[in-house]
Amino acid sequence: MKILVCISNVPDTTSKITFTNNNSEFNNAGIQFIINPYDEIALSKAVDLVNGGANGTVTVINVGDVTTEPTIRKALAIGADQAVRINTTPYDAWFVANQIAEYAKAHHFDLILTGQESIDYNGAQVPAMLGELLSIPSVSIAKKLTIEGNEATIEREIEGGKEVLTANLPVVVGTAEGVAEPKIPNMRGIMGARSKPFEIIEPIPVEALTSFSYYETPATRGKVKLIAESDINELVNLLHTEAKVI
């Protein structure tokens, strides 16, 4: 089985996010970048499938410039067999999906795994776009994934319950928590990552469909007022006059 895992390079979840150039550019000074957590789940599942008897290979692919290479090296240390970096700066989901689809078309993968979304933009668009560009099924927000023969069984949460789907390979699956436990690379994996194949390819031209005007951070939280549980009248008064929710 040939598995392609798409990984994004995102700021660590503990990073303090700021912007520069009149809030039009992300300020990456002092930011520690990591594998997108949902993508790391996808990678861990791919490694589990291959180590569990699927007898295949795991290729990780990233659309990014040279600064993303430490993240890709970590993916190799976790257990991927080879890596590909498309040498460009990603500017929207459509651009990224087209770059990955172009590579996937040329190499014919049985399974393509992504995270359900990246934690920086939370767009959740790439899995569906990949499926459409490759003319294969795509299922996202998967909580469980099993492969048996040429068939994938995917469980996902829906409002009020869960949904179980089956699809013939090849298929694109966007993973969420529960699909696999993220793996910590050991010393053997870290050392072995240095000798694994790492290909750098140039991007194909893709027309941008979106542009960013500016960024803004969420409004700061307001002050909290504590009211005695016995003072119901004061609570009602504040909800009416200050919170204006009644």
Protein Blocks (a to p, Z undefined) as FASTA:
>chain_A
ZZdddddddddfkbccddeehhiaccfehiacdddfklmmmmmmmmmmmmnonopadddd
ddddfklmmmmmmmmmnopabdcddddddfbfklmmmmmmmmmmmnopabdcddfbdfkl
onommmmmmmmmnopacdehiabdcdehjaccdddddehiacdddddddddddddehjac
cddddfklmmmmmmpccddddddddddfbdcfbdcddddddddddddfklmmlmmmmmmm
mnopZZ
